Structures are given as structure tokens and as C-alpha cells.
Amino acid sequence: MSKKVKTSRISGFYKLPIEERLKIVADFANLSDDEKKLLLVNGKPGLGLDLKTADMMIENVIGTFDLPLGIAVNFLINDKDYLIPMVIEESSVVAAASNAAKVARVKGGFKAKASESIMIGQIQVVGIKGESKLANAMLAVKKQKEKILKIANEQDKVLVSLGGGAKDLETSVIKTSAGEMLIIHLLVDVKDAMGANAVNTMCEAVTSMIEEITGGKVRLRIISNLADKRLAYATAVFDKDALGGGKVVDGILEAYAFADADPYRAATHNKGIMNGVDAVVIAVGNDWRAVEAGAHAYAARYGRYKPLTRYWKNEKGDLVGEIELPLAIGTVGGAASVNPLAKLCRKILGVKNANELACVIASVGLAQNLAALRALAVEGIQRGHMSLHAKNIAVMAGAKGDEIDVVARKIVEEKKVRLDRAKEILEEIRK
């Protein structure tokens, strides 16, 4: 009897009911009944994100996927207390943010602000040859600016009625391997939305007019994830005694200086920031990939990759930290308005608009970074991180109930946070 050949070429997969899709995947991957149930158990109505809603959000749904949801405590931002939902699988992140927020409270917590919600839509115009023709095309766009903005704003009258909409144009010429191109930036105030749909629709709507007045051909018309006109800023004073003394402050400053001078270290420095930023962005149902792309592009805006935070010592010897990064996030539209868990997290957070949410996220990013630098400067990152990770290792080894704490404590004491040693200790306990 010939063995059935497996193939991922499945015509009309998206048209099938979820149950049929799951059956095909189960057969392909030899999933057991218990494994199939695992994909569906959290997708039942009343248990967070149900399958029907998930199926409307993305394509080819077969189930839902859980990540741990924790709450960061101690945050005081602009004199308001927050409990902050964070969705992340990495040990120690929530605890580190909470501890840093506790230190910041000593000197009044975080002070944060965010700029207007201006997003950039890029329109690429090609086929205009010669400097004079490019200059004339730029001039023609500027002369017709009001008409272009009017066409753009006709696409979203609700946004305009709320005070948002297309506000301005910017033009530039860039040299590329495919020749010179005219690039038009459509600046849109998207208010409390992330804004991708509104901006993309506006860019597409003005295409015909731009081709007519420039004589060129429009290719790409899409939002930019480098949202450098939508910045969030946070700062805090971290009491030197609460941090552990002047030597700790100096150690943190030396760690920051390393990141400021070296892009290899800066990448890991900023990854720590994004541990906190992404965890909140995911919890409130926003696009964390867009936020990541914008943050890292902003970190390299001067031609060299740099930290998103800055630290110095004040006259009292306390550590002062600040962060600035683009945050294209929203409290309306997209998954933020569809996923019931995202709406629940937003309710816990208690933010009223996208501006306030940006202030919170920036503060969490600063807290996360401070906590990481302190751990690195004082004790090494592994001590606290591995203490929490040890419980995961214990569970992986098969520990249950009280066994988990016993095994975790032992492998940390031995400084052997490894699966093989956890299994050995578990076997000893059970004997």
C-alpha cells in the first residue's frame, strides 16, 4: 500500500470551515485528539478571543494562541496611578518593570508627553527625468496642495469631523539605484487611531491628481512606519539610595555609555526597552511590528544606531533617565476594537485616548531599560532572570505543584539552570 504524500498545496483552504481546516492540519502534522483540543479550548465563546472573531481578524484560522498576561504595578505617570497589562513570554520582564517603577515613585514617578498623532503617507512618483522637470513637479505639487488635501480629506469625513485628517504635504527628491524619484509625504492627523487604513486610503485617492500635475507615474502609496512626527517622551529621576547607592548609579551610566558608543550593545539595550513597549502594545491590541520597525529606524536616524534612552546624574547624585521614540498606536480601530481581551486590558489600564496610551508605553520602556541596566551593572542579568526562568525549566522537567519551587530553588542555588539537572533533582525528590 502506497504512503499518502503530504502537501501544503491546498486549494480553497480559506473557504473551508474552521473545523475542516483543523482536520487537514491535524492529518498533515499527525496531531492527537488532545492536541487538537488545545487549539480550540480558548477559542470558545465567552473565553476571550472566540474562533468566530479570530476568523474575521486573519485568514486560515484553526485556533487561538495564548501568551501570559501579567500586570506591572507601582507605576505613577503624570501623577496618575496605573496597573499596566503586559503580554509576554519572557521571565522577569514584568517584575523588572514593576521594580523600576517603584524606584521612580520615590522622586515623583514618570513625567511623560506625546505629540500630535501625525502619520506619514508616502507617495512614490517615478518617470520624471531631469533636474528641471523634477523641480517643476515639486513646485506643481506645492501649488496644488490645497486641492490634494481636499481630495484626501473627502475619503474620511468622520476623521475630519473629529479634527483630524490630511494637514500638510512635504516633497523631496531621492536618488536610487532605479533613478531619481519624487517622494511626496502626506501628513495626516489620525487622532486616536493607529491610522494605517485612513492614510493608505488617502494616498491612493490622490494618485490620479498627482500623476496629472507631475507628469510622472505613481508607484507605491503607503503609510511609513517611521512615525517621527508622532513621538512619545518620558523621563524620571531614580533616587540613588533606592537604586543601591552612588556606585550603582555610576555603573548604570557606564553601561549606558557603552550602548551609546557601540551599535552591537545598543541593539541589545534597545531590545530591553522593547521588551516593555511590545508587551503593552500587544496587550492593548496594537501592531507591535510597526512599533518595533519605527523604534529601530528612529534609533538609526542620524546614520548610526543609537540607544533610545539617555541617562545622566543630577546635582544630588540621583540618576535621571529619559526616552524618546515614535509610537504609532491607537485606542480605536483594528484589533484594539475587535479583540475582547484587548478591550479588557485597555479598561484595566484606564487610558482615555491614544496620547495617554503613548505616555504610558514610553514610561514602561524607560522603566524596563533602567531595570535591565541596573541588573547588568550590579549583579549580571542572569541572576534575577534565571531565578524566574528556573520555574519554567522545572515544569519542562515534569515537576508539579510544590515540586516546581523545590526544583527551581535547587538549580538556582547550584547555578545549573538546565533541563538535565532539573530532571535529576526531580527524580531525587520523588525517590
C-alpha positions as CSV (number, residue, x, y, z in Angstrom):
1,M,0.0,0.0,0.0
2,S,1.5,3.4,-1.0
3,K,2.0,6.0,1.6
4,K,-0.1,9.2,1.2
5,V,2.0,12.1,0.1
6,K,1.7,15.2,2.3
7,T,1.4,18.6,0.5
8,S,0.9,22.2,1.6
9,R,-0.7,23.0,-1.7
10,I,-4.3,23.2,-0.6
11,S,-6.8,24.9,-2.9
12,G,-9.5,26.9,-1.3
13,F,-8.2,26.4,2.2
14,Y,-9.5,29.8,3.3
15,K,-13.0,28.9,2.2
16,L,-13.3,25.9,4.5
17,P,-15.0,26.0,7.9
18,I,-12.5,26.1,10.8
19,E,-13.2,22.5,11.8
20,E,-12.2,21.3,8.3
21,R,-9.1,23.4,8.2
22,L,-8.1,21.9,11.6
23,K,-8.7,18.4,10.3
24,I,-6.4,19.0,7.4
25,V,-3.7,20.4,9.6
26,A,-4.1,17.6,12.1
27,D,-3.8,14.9,9.4
28,F,-0.7,16.7,8.0
29,A,1.0,17.0,11.3
30,N,-0.3,13.8,13.0
31,L,-2.0,15.8,15.8
32,S,-3.6,13.8,18.6
33,D,-7.1,14.5,19.8
34,D,-5.7,16.3,22.9
35,E,-3.5,18.4,20.7
36,K,-6.5,19.4,18.5
37,K,-8.5,20.3,21.6
38,L,-5.6,22.5,22.7
39,L,-6.0,24.7,19.6
40,L,-9.7,25.1,20.2
41,V,-10.1,25.3,24.0
42,N,-9.5,29.0,24.2
43,G,-11.5,29.8,21.1
44,K,-14.9,29.1,22.6
45,P,-17.4,31.9,23.0
46,G,-17.0,33.6,26.4
47,L,-13.3,32.6,26.8
48,G,-11.6,35.7,25.5
49,L,-11.0,35.7,21.7
50,D,-13.5,33.3,20.2
51,L,-13.0,31.5,17.0
52,K,-15.6,33.3,15.1
53,T,-14.0,36.7,15.9
54,A,-10.5,35.3,15.2
55,D,-11.7,34.1,11.8
56,M,-12.7,37.6,10.9
57,M,-9.4,39.1,12.0
58,I,-7.0,37.0,10.0
59,E,-7.0,34.3,7.3
60,N,-6.9,30.5,7.5
61,V,-7.7,30.4,11.3
62,I,-7.6,27.0,13.0
63,G,-7.5,28.1,16.7
64,T,-6.2,30.8,19.1
65,F,-2.9,31.1,20.8
66,D,-2.3,32.0,24.5
67,L,0.6,34.1,25.9
68,P,0.9,35.0,29.6
69,L,-0.8,38.3,30.6
70,G,0.8,39.9,33.7
71,I,0.2,43.2,35.5
72,A,3.1,45.7,36.1
73,V,2.5,47.5,39.4
74,N,3.8,50.7,41.1
75,F,3.5,52.9,38.0
76,L,2.9,56.6,38.7
77,I,2.8,58.6,35.4
78,N,1.9,62.3,35.3
79,D,0.7,62.0,38.9
80,K,-1.8,59.2,38.0
81,D,-1.6,55.6,39.1
82,Y,-1.7,52.8,36.6
83,L,-1.9,49.0,36.6
84,I,-0.3,48.0,33.3
85,P,-1.2,44.9,31.4
86,M,1.8,43.2,29.7
87,V,1.6,40.2,27.3
88,I,5.0,38.5,27.1
89,E,6.5,35.0,27.4
90,E,9.9,36.1,28.8
91,S,10.6,35.7,32.5
92,S,11.5,38.7,34.7
93,V,10.2,41.5,32.4
94,V,7.0,42.3,34.3
95,A,8.8,42.1,37.7
96,A,11.7,44.3,36.4
97,A,9.3,47.0,35.2
98,S,7.4,46.9,38.5
99,N,10.6,47.3,40.5
100,A,11.9,50.2,38.4
101,A,8.5,51.9,38.7
102,K,8.8,51.5,42.5
103,V,12.2,53.3,42.4
104,A,10.8,56.1,40.2
105,R,7.9,56.7,42.7
106,V,10.4,58.0,45.3
107,K,11.0,61.1,43.2
108,G,7.5,61.5,41.8
109,G,7.2,58.9,39.2
110,F,7.4,59.4,35.4
111,K,6.6,62.6,33.6
112,A,5.5,61.9,30.0
113,K,4.1,63.6,27.0
114,A,3.2,62.7,23.4
115,S,3.0,64.8,20.2
116,E,0.0,65.0,17.9
117,S,-1.0,61.8,16.1
118,I,0.5,62.8,12.8
119,M,1.2,59.8,10.5
120,I,3.1,60.0,7.2
121,G,1.8,58.5,3.9
122,Q,4.4,58.2,1.2
123,I,3.7,58.6,-2.4
124,Q,6.4,57.5,-4.9
125,V,6.5,59.2,-8.2
126,V,8.8,57.8,-10.9
127,G,9.5,58.5,-14.6
128,I,10.3,62.2,-14.3
129,K,13.6,62.8,-16.0
130,G,16.0,65.7,-15.3
131,E,16.5,68.1,-12.5
132,S,14.4,70.9,-14.1
133,K,11.4,68.6,-14.6
134,L,11.7,67.3,-11.0
135,A,11.9,70.8,-9.7
136,N,8.8,71.8,-11.7
137,A,6.9,68.7,-10.5
138,M,7.7,69.6,-6.9
139,L,6.5,73.2,-7.5
140,A,3.3,71.9,-9.1
141,V,2.6,69.7,-6.1
142,K,3.1,72.6,-3.7
143,K,0.8,74.9,-5.8
144,Q,-1.9,72.3,-5.8
145,K,-1.5,71.4,-2.1
146,E,-5.0,72.5,-1.0
147,K,-6.7,70.6,-3.8
148,I,-4.7,67.5,-3.0
149,L,-5.6,67.8,0.7
150,K,-9.2,68.3,-0.1
151,I,-9.3,65.1,-2.1
152,A,-7.6,63.2,0.7
153,N,-10.0,64.5,3.3
154,E,-13.0,63.6,1.3
155,Q,-12.1,59.9,2.0
156,D,-12.7,60.1,5.7
157,K,-15.2,62.8,6.7
158,V,-15.6,61.2,10.2
159,L,-11.9,61.7,10.9
160,V,-12.1,65.3,9.6
161,S,-15.2,66.0,11.8
162,L,-13.1,64.9,14.8
163,G,-10.4,67.5,14.0
164,G,-8.1,65.1,12.2
165,G,-7.4,64.5,8.5
166,A,-4.7,65.4,6.0
167,K,-3.0,68.6,7.2
168,D,0.0,69.2,5.0
169,L,2.4,67.9,2.3
170,E,6.1,67.5,2.1
171,T,8.1,66.9,-1.1
172,S,11.7,65.7,-1.7
173,V,13.8,64.1,-4.5
174,I,15.8,61.0,-3.7
175,K,18.5,59.3,-5.7
176,T,18.1,55.5,-6.0
177,S,19.5,52.6,-8.0
178,A,16.4,52.9,-10.2
179,G,17.0,56.6,-10.8
180,E,15.7,59.8,-9.2
181,M,12.3,59.8,-7.7
182,L,9.9,62.4,-6.4
183,I,8.6,61.4,-2.9
184,I,5.5,63.1,-1.5
185,H,4.7,62.9,2.2
186,L,1.0,63.3,3.1
187,L,0.8,64.3,6.7
188,V,-2.4,63.0,8.4
189,D,-3.7,63.6,11.9
190,V,-5.3,60.2,12.7
191,K,-6.4,61.2,16.2
192,D,-6.9,58.1,18.4
193,A,-6.4,55.6,15.6
194,M,-3.1,53.9,14.6
195,G,-4.1,55.3,11.2
196,A,-2.8,52.8,8.5
197,N,-6.2,52.3,6.8
198,A,-7.0,56.0,6.7
199,V,-3.6,57.1,5.5
200,N,-3.4,54.4,2.8
201,T,-6.8,55.2,1.5
202,M,-6.0,58.9,1.3
203,C,-2.7,58.2,-0.5
204,E,-4.5,56.1,-3.1
205,A,-7.2,58.7,-3.6
206,V,-4.8,61.5,-4.7
207,T,-2.8,59.3,-7.1
208,S,-4.6,60.4,-10.3
209,M,-4.2,64.1,-9.5
210,I,-0.5,63.8,-8.6
211,E,0.2,61.9,-11.9
212,E,-1.7,64.6,-13.8
213,I,0.2,67.6,-12.3
214,T,3.6,66.0,-12.2
215,G,3.6,64.1,-15.4
216,G,5.1,61.1,-13.6
217,K,3.9,57.6,-12.6
218,V,2.8,56.9,-9.1
219,R,4.0,53.5,-7.8
220,L,3.9,53.0,-4.0
221,R,1.4,54.9,-1.9
222,I,1.5,53.6,1.7
223,I,2.0,54.6,5.3
224,S,5.5,54.9,6.7
225,N,6.2,53.1,10.0
226,L,8.9,55.6,10.8
227,A,6.4,57.8,12.6
228,D,8.8,60.5,13.6
229,K,6.1,63.1,13.7
230,R,4.3,61.0,16.4
231,L,6.8,60.9,19.2
232,A,6.4,59.9,22.8
233,Y,8.7,61.1,25.6
234,A,9.1,60.1,29.2
235,T,11.5,61.0,32.0
236,A,12.1,60.0,35.6
237,V,14.5,60.7,38.4
238,F,15.7,57.5,40.1
239,D,16.8,58.0,43.6
240,K,20.4,56.9,44.1
241,D,19.7,55.3,47.5
242,A,16.7,53.4,46.2
243,L,18.9,52.1,43.3
244,G,21.6,50.9,45.8
245,G,24.0,53.9,46.1
246,G,26.3,56.1,44.1
247,K,28.4,53.1,42.8
248,V,25.3,51.6,41.2
249,V,24.4,54.9,39.5
250,D,28.0,55.1,38.1
251,G,27.7,51.5,36.9
252,I,24.4,52.3,35.1
253,L,26.0,55.4,33.5
254,E,28.9,53.3,32.3
255,A,26.6,50.7,30.9
256,Y,24.7,53.5,29.0
257,A,27.9,54.9,27.7
258,F,28.8,51.5,26.3
259,A,25.5,51.4,24.4
260,D,25.9,55.0,23.2
261,A,29.3,54.2,21.7
262,D,28.7,50.7,20.3
263,P,25.8,49.6,18.0
264,Y,26.2,46.0,19.0
265,R,25.5,46.9,22.6
266,A,22.9,49.5,21.5
267,A,20.8,46.8,19.8
268,T,20.6,44.7,23.0
269,H,20.0,47.9,25.0
270,N,17.0,48.8,22.8
271,K,15.8,45.2,22.8
272,G,15.3,45.6,26.5
273,I,13.3,48.7,26.0
274,M,11.1,46.9,23.5
275,N,10.5,44.1,26.0
276,G,8.4,46.5,27.9
277,V,7.0,48.5,25.0
278,D,5.9,45.5,22.9
279,A,4.3,43.8,25.9
280,V,1.9,46.7,26.4
281,V,1.3,47.2,22.7
282,I,0.3,43.6,22.3
283,A,-1.9,43.7,25.4
284,V,-4.0,46.6,24.0
285,G,-4.3,45.0,20.6
286,N,-1.9,47.2,18.6
287,D,0.6,46.4,15.9
288,W,3.8,45.7,17.7
289,R,5.7,45.0,14.4
290,A,5.0,48.6,13.3
291,V,6.2,50.0,16.6
292,E,9.3,47.9,16.5
293,A,10.2,49.0,13.0
294,G,9.6,52.6,13.8
295,A,11.6,52.5,17.0
296,H,14.7,50.9,15.4
297,A,14.6,53.2,12.4
298,Y,14.4,56.2,14.7
299,A,17.4,54.8,16.7
300,A,19.4,55.0,13.4
301,R,18.1,58.4,12.2
302,Y,21.5,60.0,12.4
303,G,23.2,57.4,10.3
304,R,24.4,55.3,13.2
305,Y,22.3,53.0,15.5
306,K,22.0,54.6,19.0
307,P,20.1,54.0,22.2
308,L,16.5,55.2,22.5
309,T,17.2,56.3,26.1
310,R,19.6,58.7,27.7
311,Y,20.9,58.9,31.3
312,W,22.9,61.4,33.4
313,K,23.5,62.3,37.0
314,N,21.8,65.3,38.6
315,E,23.4,67.7,41.2
316,K,22.1,65.4,44.1
317,G,23.7,62.3,42.6
318,D,20.4,60.8,41.5
319,L,20.1,59.1,38.1
320,V,18.0,60.9,35.5
321,G,16.7,58.9,32.6
322,E,14.7,59.8,29.5
323,I,13.3,58.1,26.5
324,E,12.0,59.3,23.1
325,L,10.6,57.1,20.4
326,P,7.9,57.1,17.7
327,L,4.7,55.3,18.8
328,A,2.1,54.7,16.2
329,I,-0.6,53.3,18.5
330,G,-4.4,53.7,18.7
331,T,-7.3,53.2,21.1
332,V,-9.9,52.8,18.3
333,G,-10.0,50.7,15.1
334,G,-8.2,47.5,14.2
335,A,-7.7,44.6,16.7
336,A,-7.9,47.2,19.5
337,S,-11.7,47.4,18.9
338,V,-12.3,43.8,17.9
339,N,-10.4,41.6,20.4
340,P,-12.3,41.4,23.7
341,L,-9.1,40.8,25.7
342,A,-7.5,43.9,24.2
343,K,-10.6,46.0,25.2
344,L,-10.4,44.4,28.7
345,C,-6.7,45.3,29.0
346,R,-7.4,48.9,27.9
347,K,-10.1,49.1,30.6
348,I,-7.6,47.9,33.2
349,L,-5.2,50.5,32.0
350,G,-7.8,53.2,32.1
351,V,-6.4,55.4,29.3
352,K,-8.8,57.8,27.6
353,N,-7.0,58.3,24.3
354,A,-4.0,57.4,22.1
355,N,-1.9,60.3,23.5
356,E,-2.3,59.0,27.1
357,L,-1.6,55.4,26.0
358,A,1.6,56.6,24.3
359,C,2.7,58.3,27.5
360,V,2.2,55.0,29.4
361,I,4.1,52.9,26.9
362,A,7.0,55.2,26.8
363,S,7.2,55.2,30.6
364,V,7.2,51.4,30.6
365,G,10.0,51.3,28.0
366,L,12.1,53.6,30.2
367,A,11.4,51.5,33.4
368,Q,12.3,48.3,31.6
369,N,15.6,49.7,30.3
370,L,16.5,51.1,33.8
371,A,15.8,47.8,35.4
372,A,18.0,45.9,32.8
373,L,20.9,48.4,33.2
374,R,20.8,48.1,37.0
375,A,20.8,44.3,36.8
376,L,23.7,44.3,34.4
377,A,25.7,46.8,36.3
378,V,25.1,45.3,39.8
379,E,24.7,41.5,39.6
380,G,24.7,40.4,35.9
381,I,21.5,39.9,34.0
382,Q,21.3,36.1,34.7
383,R,20.8,36.2,38.5
384,G,17.3,37.6,38.6
385,H,16.3,36.4,35.1
386,M,17.4,32.8,35.7
387,S,15.7,32.7,39.1
388,L,12.4,33.2,37.4
389,H,13.3,31.1,34.3
390,A,14.2,28.2,36.6
391,K,10.5,27.6,37.2
392,N,9.9,27.2,33.5
393,I,12.8,24.7,33.5
394,A,11.3,22.8,36.4
395,V,7.9,22.5,34.6
396,M,9.7,21.3,31.5
397,A,11.3,18.6,33.6
398,G,7.9,17.4,34.7
399,A,7.7,19.0,38.1
400,K,4.2,19.5,39.5
401,G,2.7,21.5,42.4
402,D,5.2,22.1,45.2
403,E,7.9,20.2,43.3
404,I,8.3,23.2,41.0
405,D,9.6,25.6,43.7
406,V,11.8,22.9,45.2
407,V,13.4,22.1,41.8
408,A,13.7,25.7,40.7
409,R,15.3,26.8,44.0
410,K,17.9,23.9,43.8
411,I,19.0,24.6,40.3
412,V,19.4,28.3,41.0
413,E,21.5,27.6,44.2
414,E,23.7,25.3,42.1
415,K,23.8,27.8,39.3
416,K,22.9,24.9,37.0
417,V,19.6,26.2,35.4
418,R,19.5,23.3,32.9
419,L,16.8,20.8,32.0
420,D,19.1,17.8,32.6
421,R,19.9,18.9,36.1
422,A,16.2,19.7,36.8
423,K,15.2,16.2,35.8
424,E,17.9,14.7,38.1
425,I,16.7,16.7,41.1
426,L,13.1,15.8,40.4
427,E,14.0,12.1,40.3
428,E,15.8,12.5,43.6
429,I,12.8,14.3,45.2
430,R,10.4,11.6,44.1
431,K,12.7,8.8,45.4
